[in-house]
């Protein structure tokens, strides 16, 4: 019998750093969620990571306002319901003034492992 290791199972990070203020940013956010969904459907551990300006997308997906944001939020909620975890850069959420806004503290793995982070 072949021994299976946790190293045999790929783990993919899908990093979103796009601004929320353009059609291009919306397209990048959509594709980040679609790629994550496709990987998860194939049984590959995938995690969207909201970094830099992309941390603004996390807030918009959690509390959508426009019809386009609501469409993306449904996809994001489906990923969460399927058990797909996500991360939001702790430093970036502060830099973009999101820490005290709509970002939940529960269920969000806010990371800041790169110490010291540029300030």
Biopython code that builds the backbone (N, CA, C, O; Angstrom):
import numpy as np
from Bio.PDB.StructureBuilder import StructureBuilder

atoms = [
    (1, "UNK", "N", (0.842, -1.176, 0.000)),
    (1, "UNK", "CA", (0.000, 0.000, 0.000)),
    (1, "UNK", "C", (0.888, 1.240, 0.000)),
    (1, "UNK", "O", (1.863, 1.327, 0.747)),
    (2, "UNK", "N", (0.528, 2.195, -0.856)),
    (2, "UNK", "CA", (1.298, 3.421, -0.978)),
    (2, "UNK", "C", (0.967, 4.372, 0.168)),
    (2, "UNK", "O", (-0.200, 4.599, 0.490)),
    (3, "UNK", "N", (1.993, 4.910, 0.763)),
    (3, "UNK", "CA", (1.801, 5.829, 1.881)),
    (3, "UNK", "C", (1.461, 7.230, 1.348)),
    (3, "UNK", "O", (2.148, 7.750, 0.468)),
    (4, "UNK", "N", (0.404, 7.826, 1.886)),
    (4, "UNK", "CA", (-0.036, 9.149, 1.461)),
    (4, "UNK", "C", (0.351, 10.157, 2.528)),
    (4, "UNK", "O", (0.136, 9.929, 3.718)),
    (5, "UNK", "N", (0.909, 11.244, 2.107)),
    (5, "UNK", "CA", (1.356, 12.298, 3.006)),
    (5, "UNK", "C", (0.556, 13.567, 2.735)),
    (5, "UNK", "O", (-0.027, 13.724, 1.662)),
    (6, "UNK", "N", (0.533, 14.467, 3.711)),
    (6, "UNK", "CA", (-0.121, 15.760, 3.489)),
    (6, "UNK", "C", (0.573, 16.543, 2.379)),
    (6, "UNK", "O", (-0.004, 17.471, 1.813)),
    (7, "UNK", "N", (1.799, 16.171, 2.074)),
    (7, "UNK", "CA", (2.538, 16.829, 0.998)),
    (7, "UNK", "C", (2.059, 16.381, -0.375)),
    (7, "UNK", "O", (2.336, 17.040, -1.377)),
    (8, "UNK", "N", (1.335, 15.249, -0.427)),
    (8, "UNK", "CA", (0.821, 14.746, -1.692)),
    (8, "UNK", "C", (-0.388, 15.533, -2.172)),
    (8, "UNK", "O", (-0.723, 15.494, -3.356)),
    (9, "UNK", "N", (-1.029, 16.227, -1.290)),
    (9, "UNK", "CA", (-2.218, 16.988, -1.626)),
    (9, "UNK", "C", (-1.838, 18.448, -1.853)),
    (9, "UNK", "O", (-1.361, 19.116, -0.936)),
    (10, "UNK", "N", (-2.048, 18.947, -3.078)),
    (10, "UNK", "CA", (-1.657, 20.344, -3.330)),
    (10, "UNK", "C", (-2.510, 21.327, -2.546)),
    (10, "UNK", "O", (-3.691, 21.093, -2.286)),
    (11, "UNK", "N", (-1.888, 22.414, -2.185)),
    (11, "UNK", "CA", (-2.572, 23.522, -1.516)),
    (11, "UNK", "C", (-2.253, 24.779, -2.320)),
    (11, "UNK", "O", (-1.089, 25.106, -2.552)),
    (12, "UNK", "N", (-3.297, 25.469, -2.736)),
    (12, "UNK", "CA", (-3.138, 26.615, -3.618)),
    (12, "UNK", "C", (-3.665, 27.876, -2.930)),
    (12, "UNK", "O", (-4.760, 27.875, -2.368)),
    (13, "UNK", "N", (-2.885, 28.936, -2.981)),
    (13, "UNK", "CA", (-3.328, 30.254, -2.519)),
    (13, "UNK", "C", (-3.690, 31.071, -3.749)),
    (13, "UNK", "O", (-2.904, 31.169, -4.691)),
    (14, "UNK", "N", (-4.872, 31.651, -3.739)),
    (14, "UNK", "CA", (-5.311, 32.541, -4.810)),
    (14, "UNK", "C", (-5.305, 33.943, -4.207)),
    (14, "UNK", "O", (-6.178, 34.293, -3.414)),
    (15, "UNK", "N", (-4.319, 34.730, -4.590)),
    (15, "UNK", "CA", (-4.111, 36.036, -3.964)),
    (15, "UNK", "C", (-4.786, 37.124, -4.794)),
    (15, "UNK", "O", (-4.530, 37.263, -5.990)),
    (16, "UNK", "N", (-5.644, 37.883, -4.143)),
    (16, "UNK", "CA", (-6.344, 38.979, -4.798)),
    (16, "UNK", "C", (-5.807, 40.296, -4.261)),
    (16, "UNK", "O", (-5.930, 40.595, -3.073)),
    (17, "UNK", "N", (-5.213, 41.075, -5.149)),
    (17, "UNK", "CA", (-4.663, 42.380, -4.772)),
    (17, "UNK", "C", (-5.280, 43.519, -5.577)),
    (17, "UNK", "O", (-4.736, 44.623, -5.598)),
    (18, "UNK", "N", (-6.403, 43.269, -6.235)),
    (18, "UNK", "CA", (-7.010, 44.239, -7.141)),
    (18, "UNK", "C", (-7.854, 45.269, -6.403)),
    (18, "UNK", "O", (-8.492, 44.969, -5.394)),
    (19, "UNK", "N", (-7.842, 46.478, -6.924)),
    (19, "UNK", "CA", (-8.695, 47.546, -6.414)),
    (19, "UNK", "C", (-10.155, 47.215, -6.684)),
    (19, "UNK", "O", (-10.465, 46.407, -7.560)),
    (20, "UNK", "N", (-11.033, 47.830, -5.943)),
    (20, "UNK", "CA", (-12.472, 47.631, -6.117)),
    (20, "UNK", "C", (-13.085, 48.675, -7.046)),
    (20, "UNK", "O", (-14.270, 48.588, -7.369)),
    (21, "UNK", "N", (-12.313, 49.642, -7.472)),
    (21, "UNK", "CA", (-12.862, 50.817, -8.152)),
    (21, "UNK", "C", (-12.869, 50.731, -9.672)),
    (21, "UNK", "O", (-13.126, 51.742, -10.327)),
    (22, "UNK", "N", (-12.599, 49.579, -10.257)),
    (22, "UNK", "CA", (-12.573, 49.500, -11.716)),
    (22, "UNK", "C", (-13.204, 48.200, -12.195)),
    (22, "UNK", "O", (-13.371, 47.245, -11.437)),
    (23, "UNK", "N", (-13.548, 48.197, -13.478)),
    (23, "UNK", "CA", (-14.075, 46.973, -14.083)),
    (23, "UNK", "C", (-13.007, 45.873, -14.041)),
    (23, "UNK", "O", (-13.318, 44.700, -13.831)),
    (24, "UNK", "N", (-11.754, 46.267, -14.244)),
    (24, "UNK", "CA", (-10.650, 45.300, -14.185)),
    (24, "UNK", "C", (-10.562, 44.648, -12.803)),
    (24, "UNK", "O", (-10.362, 43.438, -12.697)),
    (25, "UNK", "N", (-10.710, 45.449, -11.747)),
    (25, "UNK", "CA", (-10.671, 44.907, -10.394)),
    (25, "UNK", "C", (-11.816, 43.942, -10.142)),
    (25, "UNK", "O", (-11.636, 42.902, -9.510)),
    (26, "UNK", "N", (-12.991, 44.290, -10.639)),
    (26, "UNK", "CA", (-14.154, 43.417, -10.510)),
    (26, "UNK", "C", (-13.897, 42.086, -11.218)),
    (26, "UNK", "O", (-14.214, 41.019, -10.693)),
    (27, "UNK", "N", (-13.319, 42.166, -12.413)),
    (27, "UNK", "CA", (-13.013, 40.950, -13.179)),
    (27, "UNK", "C", (-11.976, 40.099, -12.455)),
    (27, "UNK", "O", (-12.098, 38.875, -12.416)),
    (28, "UNK", "N", (-10.975, 40.724, -11.891)),
    (28, "UNK", "CA", (-9.955, 39.968, -11.148)),
    (28, "UNK", "C", (-10.562, 39.295, -9.918)),
    (28, "UNK", "O", (-10.227, 38.152, -9.605)),
    (29, "UNK", "N", (-11.451, 40.000, -9.224)),
    (29, "UNK", "CA", (-12.113, 39.416, -8.053)),
    (29, "UNK", "C", (-12.970, 38.223, -8.468)),
    (29, "UNK", "O", (-12.943, 37.177, -7.819)),
    (30, "UNK", "N", (-13.729, 38.386, -9.551)),
    (30, "UNK", "CA", (-14.559, 37.288, -10.050)),
    (30, "UNK", "C", (-13.710, 36.076, -10.373)),
    (30, "UNK", "O", (-14.040, 34.959, -9.972)),
    (31, "UNK", "N", (-12.614, 36.286, -11.097)),
    (31, "UNK", "CA", (-11.769, 35.156, -11.485)),
    (31, "UNK", "C", (-11.067, 34.522, -10.290)),
    (31, "UNK", "O", (-10.864, 33.308, -10.276)),
    (32, "UNK", "N", (-10.696, 35.304, -9.300)),
    (32, "UNK", "CA", (-10.095, 34.726, -8.090)),
    (32, "UNK", "C", (-11.082, 33.773, -7.423)),
    (32, "UNK", "O", (-10.705, 32.683, -6.995)),
    (33, "UNK", "N", (-12.353, 34.186, -7.335)),
    (33, "UNK", "CA", (-13.368, 33.325, -6.727)),
    (33, "UNK", "C", (-13.678, 32.118, -7.599)),
    (33, "UNK", "O", (-13.858, 31.013, -7.087)),
    (34, "UNK", "N", (-13.744, 32.320, -8.922)),
    (34, "UNK", "CA", (-14.009, 31.199, -9.826)),
    (34, "UNK", "C", (-12.883, 30.164, -9.782)),
    (34, "UNK", "O", (-13.149, 28.963, -9.731)),
    (35, "UNK", "N", (-11.631, 30.621, -9.802)),
    (35, "UNK", "CA", (-10.493, 29.694, -9.719)),
    (35, "UNK", "C", (-10.518, 28.921, -8.410)),
    (35, "UNK", "O", (-10.294, 27.711, -8.389)),
    (36, "UNK", "N", (-10.791, 29.626, -7.320)),
    (36, "UNK", "CA", (-10.859, 28.959, -6.019)),
    (36, "UNK", "C", (-11.956, 27.903, -6.034)),
    (36, "UNK", "O", (-11.755, 26.793, -5.540)),
    (37, "UNK", "N", (-13.100, 28.233, -6.588)),
    (37, "UNK", "CA", (-14.215, 27.302, -6.663)),
    (37, "UNK", "C", (-13.862, 26.078, -7.514)),
    (37, "UNK", "O", (-14.141, 24.947, -7.116)),
    (38, "UNK", "N", (-13.254, 26.299, -8.679)),
    (38, "UNK", "CA", (-12.871, 25.192, -9.559)),
    (38, "UNK", "C", (-11.877, 24.258, -8.875)),
    (38, "UNK", "O", (-11.998, 23.037, -8.971)),
    (39, "UNK", "N", (-10.907, 24.829, -8.192)),
    (39, "UNK", "CA", (-9.921, 24.008, -7.487)),
    (39, "UNK", "C", (-10.593, 23.192, -6.385)),
    (39, "UNK", "O", (-10.331, 21.998, -6.241)),
    (40, "UNK", "N", (-11.461, 23.843, -5.608)),
    (40, "UNK", "CA", (-12.149, 23.148, -4.519)),
    (40, "UNK", "C", (-13.021, 22.017, -5.054)),
    (40, "UNK", "O", (-13.097, 20.949, -4.447)),
    (41, "UNK", "N", (-13.682, 22.249, -6.194)),
    (41, "UNK", "CA", (-14.508, 21.204, -6.798)),
    (41, "UNK", "C", (-13.683, 19.994, -7.223)),
    (41, "UNK", "O", (-14.198, 18.877, -7.272)),
    (42, "UNK", "N", (-12.406, 20.210, -7.532)),
    (42, "UNK", "CA", (-11.502, 19.125, -7.914)),
    (42, "UNK", "C", (-10.848, 18.467, -6.702)),
    (42, "UNK", "O", (-10.018, 17.569, -6.848)),
    (43, "UNK", "N", (-11.225, 18.916, -5.506)),
    (43, "UNK", "CA", (-10.680, 18.330, -4.291)),
    (43, "UNK", "C", (-9.333, 18.895, -3.884)),
    (43, "UNK", "O", (-8.646, 18.322, -3.038)),
    (44, "UNK", "N", (-8.953, 20.012, -4.478)),
    (44, "UNK", "CA", (-7.679, 20.656, -4.164)),
    (44, "UNK", "C", (-7.947, 21.730, -3.113)),
    (44, "UNK", "O", (-8.870, 22.532, -3.256)),
    (45, "UNK", "N", (-7.146, 21.741, -2.070)),
    (45, "UNK", "CA", (-7.290, 22.760, -1.039)),
    (45, "UNK", "C", (-6.872, 24.102, -1.618)),
    (45, "UNK", "O", (-5.718, 24.290, -2.004)),
    (46, "UNK", "N", (-7.809, 25.025, -1.675)),
    (46, "UNK", "CA", (-7.549, 26.356, -2.217)),
    (46, "UNK", "C", (-8.078, 27.387, -1.235)),
    (46, "UNK", "O", (-9.087, 27.171, -0.563)),
    (47, "UNK", "N", (-7.385, 28.498, -1.165)),
    (47, "UNK", "CA", (-7.776, 29.549, -0.220)),
    (47, "UNK", "C", (-7.578, 30.909, -0.872)),
    (47, "UNK", "O", (-6.468, 31.243, -1.286)),
    (48, "UNK", "N", (-8.664, 31.709, -0.968)),
    (48, "UNK", "CA", (-8.453, 33.082, -1.420)),
    (48, "UNK", "C", (-7.823, 33.905, -0.299)),
    (48, "UNK", "O", (-8.219, 33.817, 0.863)),
    (49, "UNK", "N", (-6.841, 34.700, -0.679)),
    (49, "UNK", "CA", (-6.171, 35.584, 0.274)),
    (49, "UNK", "C", (-6.349, 37.006, -0.230)),
    (49, "UNK", "O", (-5.930, 37.342, -1.338)),
    (50, "UNK", "N", (-6.975, 37.837, 0.597)),
    (50, "UNK", "CA", (-7.222, 39.228, 0.253)),
    (50, "UNK", "C", (-6.067, 40.048, 0.807)),
    (50, "UNK", "O", (-5.904, 40.169, 2.021)),
    (51, "UNK", "N", (-5.266, 40.609, -0.095)),
    (51, "UNK", "CA", (-4.030, 41.286, 0.280)),
    (51, "UNK", "C", (-3.991, 42.656, -0.387)),
    (51, "UNK", "O", (-4.577, 42.854, -1.451)),
    (52, "UNK", "N", (-3.307, 43.587, 0.238)),
    (52, "UNK", "CA", (-3.195, 44.920, -0.344)),
    (52, "UNK", "C", (-4.573, 45.514, -0.572)),
    (52, "UNK", "O", (-5.455, 45.410, 0.281)),
    (53, "UNK", "N", (-4.753, 46.144, -1.741)),
    (53, "UNK", "CA", (-6.050, 46.730, -2.081)),
    (53, "UNK", "C", (-7.139, 45.673, -2.146)),
    (53, "UNK", "O", (-8.320, 45.995, -2.014)),
    (54, "UNK", "N", (-6.763, 44.427, -2.346)),
    (54, "UNK", "CA", (-7.736, 43.337, -2.380)),
    (54, "UNK", "C", (-8.465, 43.144, -1.061)),
    (54, "UNK", "O", (-9.528, 42.524, -1.027)),
    (55, "UNK", "N", (-7.905, 43.670, 0.028)),
    (55, "UNK", "CA", (-8.608, 43.560, 1.309)),
    (55, "UNK", "C", (-9.940, 44.308, 1.258)),
    (55, "UNK", "O", (-10.865, 43.986, 2.004)),
    (56, "UNK", "N", (-10.035, 45.301, 0.383)),
    (56, "UNK", "CA", (-11.306, 46.005, 0.208)),
    (56, "UNK", "C", (-12.372, 45.077, -0.380)),
    (56, "UNK", "O", (-13.558, 45.225, -0.086)),
    (57, "UNK", "N", (-11.945, 44.117, -1.214)),
    (57, "UNK", "CA", (-12.910, 43.166, -1.775)),
    (57, "UNK", "C", (-13.514, 42.300, -0.681)),
    (57, "UNK", "O", (-14.696, 41.961, -0.747)),
    (58, "UNK", "N", (-12.735, 41.941, 0.310)),
    (58, "UNK", "CA", (-13.281, 41.128, 1.403)),
    (58, "UNK", "C", (-14.454, 41.852, 2.058)),
    (58, "UNK", "O", (-15.493, 41.249, 2.325)),
    (59, "UNK", "N", (-14.281, 43.142, 2.315)),
    (59, "UNK", "CA", (-15.363, 43.918, 2.932)),
    (59, "UNK", "C", (-16.579, 43.975, 2.015)),
    (59, "UNK", "O", (-17.712, 43.875, 2.486)),
    (60, "UNK", "N", (-16.360, 44.136, 0.713)),
    (60, "UNK", "CA", (-17.472, 44.219, -0.233)),
    (60, "UNK", "C", (-18.176, 42.874, -0.407)),
    (60, "UNK", "O", (-19.380, 42.838, -0.661)),
    (61, "UNK", "N", (-17.454, 41.788, -0.276)),
    (61, "UNK", "CA", (-18.066, 40.469, -0.400)),
    (61, "UNK", "C", (-18.851, 40.099, 0.853)),
    (61, "UNK", "O", (-19.837, 39.364, 0.782)),
    (62, "UNK", "N", (-18.415, 40.605, 1.984)),
    (62, "UNK", "CA", (-19.094, 40.325, 3.245)),
    (62, "UNK", "C", (-20.332, 41.214, 3.398)),
    (62, "UNK", "O", (-21.347, 40.776, 3.941)),
    (63, "UNK", "N", (-20.250, 42.452, 2.923)),
    (63, "UNK", "CA", (-21.374, 43.389, 3.012)),
    (63, "UNK", "C", (-21.566, 44.077, 1.658)),
    (63, "UNK", "O", (-21.261, 45.261, 1.513)),
    (64, "UNK", "N", (-22.073, 43.334, 0.663)),
    (64, "UNK", "CA", (-22.202, 43.896, -0.683)),
    (64, "UNK", "C", (-23.266, 44.985, -0.761)),
    (64, "UNK", "O", (-24.259, 44.967, -0.034)),
    (65, "UNK", "N", (-23.029, 45.935, -1.665)),
    (65, "UNK", "CA", (-23.982, 47.026, -1.846)),
    (65, "UNK", "C", (-24.564, 47.053, -3.260)),
    (65, "UNK", "O", (-25.781, 47.152, -3.421)),
    (66, "UNK", "N", (-23.729, 46.969, -4.267)),
    (66, "UNK", "CA", (-24.203, 47.055, -5.648)),
    (66, "UNK", "C", (-24.647, 45.676, -6.144)),
    (66, "UNK", "O", (-24.286, 44.662, -5.547)),
    (67, "UNK", "N", (-25.427, 45.627, -7.229)),
    (67, "UNK", "CA", (-25.834, 44.333, -7.795)),
    (67, "UNK", "C", (-24.638, 43.449, -8.186)),
    (67, "UNK", "O", (-24.676, 42.234, -7.989)),
    (68, "UNK", "N", (-23.588, 44.053, -8.736)),
    (68, "UNK", "CA", (-22.398, 43.265, -9.110)),
    (68, "UNK", "C", (-21.720, 42.683, -7.876)),
    (68, "UNK", "O", (-21.299, 41.526, -7.880)),
    (69, "UNK", "N", (-21.615, 43.488, -6.819)),
    (69, "UNK", "CA", (-21.024, 43.000, -5.573)),
    (69, "UNK", "C", (-21.873, 41.880, -4.988)),
    (69, "UNK", "O", (-21.337, 40.907, -4.458)),
    (70, "UNK", "N", (-23.186, 42.007, -5.079)),
    (70, "UNK", "CA", (-24.079, 40.973, -4.552)),
    (70, "UNK", "C", (-23.918, 39.668, -5.316)),
    (70, "UNK", "O", (-23.995, 38.591, -4.724)),
    (71, "UNK", "N", (-23.693, 39.751, -6.640)),
    (71, "UNK", "CA", (-23.441, 38.548, -7.426)),
    (71, "UNK", "C", (-22.156, 37.854, -6.996)),
    (71, "UNK", "O", (-22.127, 36.634, -6.833)),
    (72, "UNK", "N", (-21.098, 38.630, -6.813)),
    (72, "UNK", "CA", (-19.834, 38.062, -6.327)),
    (72, "UNK", "C", (-19.992, 37.510, -4.921)),
    (72, "UNK", "O", (-19.425, 36.469, -4.590)),
    (73, "UNK", "N", (-20.759, 38.205, -4.096)),
    (73, "UNK", "CA", (-20.939, 37.777, -2.709)),
    (73, "UNK", "C", (-21.627, 36.413, -2.646)),
    (73, "UNK", "O", (-21.312, 35.607, -1.770)),
    (74, "UNK", "N", (-22.565, 36.142, -3.565)),
    (74, "UNK", "CA", (-23.208, 34.824, -3.579)),
    (74, "UNK", "C", (-22.181, 33.719, -3.845)),
    (74, "UNK", "O", (-22.221, 32.662, -3.216)),
    (75, "UNK", "N", (-21.263, 33.971, -4.781)),
    (75, "UNK", "CA", (-20.209, 32.999, -5.059)),
    (75, "UNK", "C", (-19.309, 32.830, -3.838)),
    (75, "UNK", "O", (-18.958, 31.705, -3.481)),
    (76, "UNK", "N", (-18.936, 33.928, -3.198)),
    (76, "UNK", "CA", (-18.091, 33.906, -2.009)),
    (76, "UNK", "C", (-18.779, 33.153, -0.870)),
    (76, "UNK", "O", (-18.147, 32.349, -0.186)),
    (77, "UNK", "N", (-20.073, 33.412, -0.666)),
    (77, "UNK", "CA", (-20.827, 32.726, 0.382)),
    (77, "UNK", "C", (-20.920, 31.230, 0.097)),
    (77, "UNK", "O", (-20.894, 30.413, 1.018)),
    (78, "UNK", "N", (-21.028, 30.877, -1.183)),
    (78, "UNK", "CA", (-21.044, 29.464, -1.550)),
    (78, "UNK", "C", (-19.732, 28.780, -1.205)),
    (78, "UNK", "O", (-19.722, 27.638, -0.745)),
    (79, "UNK", "N", (-18.627, 29.478, -1.428)),
    (79, "UNK", "CA", (-17.318, 28.925, -1.054)),
    (79, "UNK", "C", (-17.243, 28.722, 0.457)),
    (79, "UNK", "O", (-16.779, 27.684, 0.929)),
    (80, "UNK", "N", (-17.700, 29.718, 1.208)),
    (80, "UNK", "CA", (-17.679, 29.610, 2.668)),
    (80, "UNK", "C", (-18.547, 28.452, 3.134)),
    (80, "UNK", "O", (-18.155, 27.702, 4.028)),
    (81, "UNK", "N", (-19.724, 28.301, 2.534)),
    (81, "UNK", "CA", (-20.632, 27.220, 2.908)),
    (81, "UNK", "C", (-20.024, 25.854, 2.603)),
    (81, "UNK", "O", (-20.320, 24.868, 3.278)),
    (82, "UNK", "N", (-19.173, 25.804, 1.582)),
    (82, "UNK", "CA", (-18.504, 24.553, 1.213)),
    (82, "UNK", "C", (-17.271, 24.291, 2.079)),
    (82, "UNK", "O", (-16.588, 23.283, 1.898)),
    (83, "UNK", "N", (-16.987, 25.191, 3.015)),
    (83, "UNK", "CA", (-15.863, 24.992, 3.926)),
    (83, "UNK", "C", (-14.548, 25.572, 3.444)),
    (83, "UNK", "O", (-13.499, 25.285, 4.021)),
    (84, "UNK", "N", (-14.586, 26.390, 2.388)),
    (84, "UNK", "CA", (-13.361, 27.006, 1.891)),
    (84, "UNK", "C", (-13.022, 28.186, 2.796)),
    (84, "UNK", "O", (-13.819, 29.112, 2.946)),
    (85, "UNK", "N", (-11.843, 28.145, 3.392)),
    (85, "UNK", "CA", (-11.391, 29.219, 4.277)),
    (85, "UNK", "C", (-10.812, 30.352, 3.444)),
    (85, "UNK", "O", (-10.437, 30.159, 2.287)),
    (86, "UNK", "N", (-10.744, 31.522, 4.035)),
    (86, "UNK", "CA", (-10.121, 32.659, 3.380)),
    (86, "UNK", "C", (-9.297, 33.418, 4.409)),
    (86, "UNK", "O", (-9.477, 33.257, 5.616)),
    (87, "UNK", "N", (-8.395, 34.242, 3.911)),
    (87, "UNK", "CA", (-7.573, 35.068, 4.792)),
    (87, "UNK", "C", (-7.590, 36.502, 4.307)),
    (87, "UNK", "O", (-7.687, 36.770, 3.110)),
    (88, "UNK", "N", (-7.494, 37.411, 5.246)),
    (88, "UNK", "CA", (-7.383, 38.831, 4.952)),
    (88, "UNK", "C", (-6.128, 39.321, 5.649)),
    (88, "UNK", "O", (-5.951, 39.093, 6.846)),
    (89, "UNK", "N", (-5.260, 39.990, 4.915)),
    (89, "UNK", "CA", (-4.039, 40.513, 5.518)),
    (89, "UNK", "C", (-4.405, 41.509, 6.617)),
    (89, "UNK", "O", (-5.083, 42.505, 6.363)),
    (90, "UNK", "N", (-3.960, 41.239, 7.810)),
    (90, "UNK", "CA", (-4.259, 42.086, 8.958)),
    (90, "UNK", "C", (-3.717, 43.495, 8.755)),
    (90, "UNK", "O", (-4.417, 44.476, 9.003)),
    (91, "UNK", "N", (-2.484, 43.592, 8.310)),
    (91, "UNK", "CA", (-1.884, 44.913, 8.094)),
    (91, "UNK", "C", (-2.665, 45.691, 7.042)),
    (91, "UNK", "O", (-2.981, 46.865, 7.233)),
    (92, "UNK", "N", (-2.975, 45.028, 5.931)),
    (92, "UNK", "CA", (-3.655, 45.715, 4.824)),
    (92, "UNK", "C", (-5.063, 46.138, 5.202)),
    (92, "UNK", "O", (-5.516, 47.206, 4.791)),
    (93, "UNK", "N", (-5.761, 45.323, 5.974)),
    (93, "UNK", "CA", (-7.105, 45.716, 6.385)),
    (93, "UNK", "C", (-7.050, 46.971, 7.249)),
    (93, "UNK", "O", (-7.982, 47.775, 7.231)),
    (94, "UNK", "N", (-5.970, 47.146, 8.003)),
    (94, "UNK", "CA", (-5.793, 48.375, 8.762)),
    (94, "UNK", "C", (-5.387, 49.537, 7.877)),
    (94, "UNK", "O", (-5.879, 50.653, 8.043)),
    (95, "UNK", "N", (-4.486, 49.277, 6.934)),
    (95, "UNK", "CA", (-4.012, 50.328, 6.037)),
    (95, "UNK", "C", (-5.138, 50.878, 5.164)),
    (95, "UNK", "O", (-5.126, 52.053, 4.799)),
    (96, "UNK", "N", (-6.110, 50.028, 4.830)),
    (96, "UNK", "CA", (-7.243, 50.465, 4.016)),
    (96, "UNK", "C", (-8.461, 50.794, 4.875)),
    (96, "UNK", "O", (-9.577, 50.891, 4.365)),
    (97, "UNK", "N", (-8.246, 50.965, 6.175)),
    (97, "UNK", "CA", (-9.280, 51.405, 7.123)),
    (97, "UNK", "C", (-10.488, 50.476, 7.151)),
    (97, "UNK", "O", (-11.631, 50.932, 7.170)),
    (98, "UNK", "N", (-10.227, 49.174, 7.154)),
    (98, "UNK", "CA", (-11.306, 48.194, 7.148)),
    (98, "UNK", "C", (-11.427, 47.429, 8.454)),
    (98, "UNK", "O", (-12.429, 46.747, 8.668)),
    (99, "UNK", "N", (-10.453, 47.521, 9.318)),
    (99, "UNK", "CA", (-10.442, 46.700, 10.535)),
    (99, "UNK", "C", (-11.690, 46.883, 11.381)),
    (99, "UNK", "O", (-12.208, 45.913, 11.935)),
    (100, "UNK", "N", (-12.172, 48.086, 11.487)),
    (100, "UNK", "CA", (-13.325, 48.337, 12.347)),
    (100, "UNK", "C", (-14.615, 48.474, 11.559)),
    (100, "UNK", "O", (-15.621, 48.937, 12.097)),
    (101, "UNK", "N", (-14.601, 48.073, 10.276)),
    (101, "UNK", "CA", (-15.801, 48.219, 9.459)),
    (101, "UNK", "C", (-16.580, 46.912, 9.430)),
    (101, "UNK", "O", (-16.926, 46.359, 10.474)),
    (102, "UNK", "N", (-16.850, 46.428, 8.232)),
    (102, "UNK", "CA", (-17.717, 45.264, 8.075)),
    (102, "UNK", "C", (-16.981, 43.933, 8.187)),
    (102, "UNK", "O", (-17.614, 42.880, 8.099)),
    (103, "UNK", "N", (-15.684, 43.949, 8.377)),
    (103, "UNK", "CA", (-14.961, 42.681, 8.459)),
    (103, "UNK", "C", (-15.266, 41.986, 9.780)),
    (103, "UNK", "O", (-15.064, 42.559, 10.850)),
    (104, "UNK", "N", (-15.745, 40.766, 9.704)),
    (104, "UNK", "CA", (-16.046, 40.046, 10.945)),
    (104, "UNK", "C", (-14.767, 39.574, 11.614)),
    (104, "UNK", "O", (-13.760, 39.344, 10.944)),
    (105, "UNK", "N", (-14.802, 39.434, 12.885)),
    (105, "UNK", "CA", (-13.644, 38.899, 13.588)),
    (105, "UNK", "C", (-13.720, 37.380, 13.612)),
    (105, "UNK", "O", (-12.683, 36.716, 13.622)),
    (106, "UNK", "N", (-14.917, 36.818, 13.622)),
    (106, "UNK", "CA", (-15.072, 35.360, 13.624)),
    (106, "UNK", "C", (-15.065, 34.857, 12.198)),
    (106, "UNK", "O", (-15.710, 35.447, 11.332)),
    (107, "UNK", "N", (-14.353, 33.784, 11.941)),
    (107, "UNK", "CA", (-14.328, 33.176, 10.623)),
    (107, "UNK", "C", (-13.290, 33.769, 9.696)),
    (107, "UNK", "O", (-13.063, 33.238, 8.609)),
    (108, "UNK", "N", (-12.662, 34.844, 10.092)),
    (108, "UNK", "CA", (-11.656, 35.487, 9.264)),
    (108, "UNK", "C", (-10.284, 35.197, 9.851)),
    (108, "UNK", "O", (-10.004, 35.533, 11.002)),
    (109, "UNK", "N", (-9.447, 34.581, 9.062)),
    (109, "UNK", "CA", (-8.090, 34.312, 9.529)),
    (109, "UNK", "C", (-7.205, 35.466, 9.093)),
    (109, "UNK", "O", (-6.491, 35.362, 8.096)),
    (110, "UNK", "N", (-7.248, 36.564, 9.833)),
    (110, "UNK", "CA", (-6.421, 37.718, 9.504)),
    (110, "UNK", "C", (-4.973, 37.384, 9.837)),
    (110, "UNK", "O", (-4.663, 36.961, 10.951)),
    (111, "UNK", "N", (-4.114, 37.573, 8.884)),
    (111, "UNK", "CA", (-2.712, 37.199, 9.049)),
    (111, "UNK", "C", (-1.808, 38.411, 8.984)),
    (111, "UNK", "O", (-2.097, 39.390, 8.297)),
    (112, "UNK", "N", (-0.739, 38.329, 9.691)),
    (112, "UNK", "CA", (0.343, 39.289, 9.563)),
    (112, "UNK", "C", (1.610, 38.567, 10.020)),
    (112, "UNK", "O", (2.206, 38.906, 11.042)),
    (113, "UNK", "N", (2.000, 37.569, 9.239)),
    (113, "UNK", "CA", (3.146, 36.750, 9.610)),
    (113, "UNK", "C", (4.464, 37.359, 9.180)),
    (113, "UNK", "O", (5.519, 36.948, 9.663)),
    (114, "UNK", "N", (4.426, 38.336, 8.277)),
    (114, "UNK", "CA", (5.643, 38.964, 7.807)),
    (114, "UNK", "C", (5.985, 40.119, 8.749)),
    (114, "UNK", "O", (5.500, 41.235, 8.565)),
    (115, "UNK", "N", (6.799, 39.858, 9.734)),
    (115, "UNK", "CA", (7.159, 40.874, 10.702)),
    (115, "UNK", "C", (8.600, 41.301, 10.462)),
    (115, "UNK", "O", (9.423, 40.422, 10.207)),
    (116, "UNK", "N", (8.962, 42.533, 10.520)),
    (116, "UNK", "CA", (8.029, 43.644, 10.593)),
    (116, "UNK", "C", (7.465, 43.936, 9.213)),
    (116, "UNK", "O", (8.180, 43.841, 8.216)),
    (117, "UNK", "N", (6.206, 44.284, 9.150)),
    (117, "UNK", "CA", (5.540, 44.619, 7.891)),
    (117, "UNK", "C", (5.843, 46.069, 7.597)),
    (117, "UNK", "O", (5.935, 46.879, 8.519)),
    (118, "UNK", "N", (6.002, 46.417, 6.324)),
    (118, "UNK", "CA", (6.325, 47.819, 6.007)),
    (118, "UNK", "C", (5.276, 48.767, 6.580)),
    (118, "UNK", "O", (4.080, 48.486, 6.500)),
    (119, "UNK", "N", (5.695, 49.843, 7.133)),
    (119, "UNK", "CA", (4.766, 50.792, 7.742)),
    (119, "UNK", "C", (4.926, 52.090, 7.173)),
    (119, "UNK", "O", (4.226, 53.025, 7.562)),
]
sb = StructureBuilder()
sb.init_structure("model")
sb.init_model(0)
sb.init_chain("A")
sb.init_seg("    ")
for serial, (resi, resn, name, xyz) in enumerate(atoms, 1):
    if name == "N":
        sb.init_residue(resn, " ", resi, " ")
    sb.init_atom(name, np.array(xyz, "f"), 0.0, 1.0, " ", f" {name:<3s}", serial, name[0])
structure = sb.get_structure()
